[in-house]
């Protein structure tokens, strides 16, 4: 194994936590934390080598403080290059909680009102997925850079087209907060791919297990019976986020579930599946198997692997290339914790803010975001059609 992978990178990767490794509940903390949100331990090396790229502070507005408390979960309030100007949530108690968590005194009753504030330069949309595209478009129309929780769009190809066109027409920064992109293993894979040590990817896999015998609470019940692959991005990042490529066609199968919320008439999506498994053709000509499963007790977390013409990665690199690049994740500001989802939270915010300061493309830009998200919409259509092979739209900035 490459020495650079074994030290700081995997020390931080320990923050993936028991849930991501599929350990039982008894192995995790007794405190009830939403699985995936276990805080990564702060390794001494996490900030080693960090240098500010600017002394400017980006003025940020944050929207959303639902079940997962996403609005405050990604460390904006602790980043030295951020000033949180205002926050919003449609529910007053949640809005007050978000303001307290972000140490911010200014609140608005809605994002639509908040984005009228000329003091705000960038907005983090951490609301329910069905509203992501609409609210991101609204923020960009008011001249704000935007970061969004996953997925970029929810079941709508029309929203995908509108979001892409808005990013193109405004020239503003857009970034999707796909946590898998900053898992230590995927980040290492991307660096190794960029160095040519995989060659073309022949095969890749991404798996997201989240056992849900009953749906979690959600705004307007969006989680109840939602198609599994509409939330594909944790899995699809293990191809799109590694190679920068896309999926071109798909055949997908779903297993009809015994769970109550998947029975006929029990969800607004007409969805009978709690698990869907898709086989994609990739833009390199290879193949990729991606799954999302909600009805497999004992399995939890996100994992992935890639097989290339020159080497493979499943926990470590094995292949023809002996000298590998530095695969450590970027150092974080000392005040920013790695956070949940494998220590990705702080990395995502640092990447978004740094991209604005450096006036460059953020890692998970609109092209990557839609190429991770939209294939899941098409895959679900394929599953509903008994695995019919379907073409996947391609998105280019």
Secondary structure, 3 states (H helix, E strand, C coil): CCHHHHHHHHHHHHHHHHHHCCCCHHHCCCCCCCCCCCCCCCCHHHHCCCCCCCCCCEEEEEECCCCCCHHHHCCHHHCCCEEEEEEECCCHHHHHHHHHHCCCCCEECCHHHHCCCCCCCEEEECCCHHHHHHHHHHHHHCCCEEEECCCCCCCCHHHHHHHHHHHHHHCCCEEECCHHHHCHHHHHHHHHHHCCCCCCEEEEEEEEEECCCCCCCCHHHCCCCCCHHHHCHHHHHHHHHHHCCCEEEEEEEEEECCCHHHCCCCCCCCCCEEEEEEEEEECCCCEEEEEEECCCCCCEEEEEEEEECCEEECCCEEECCCCCCCCCCCCCCCCCCCCHHHHCHHHHHHHHHHHHHHCCCCCCCHHHHHHHHHHHHHHHHHHHCCCCCEECCCCCC
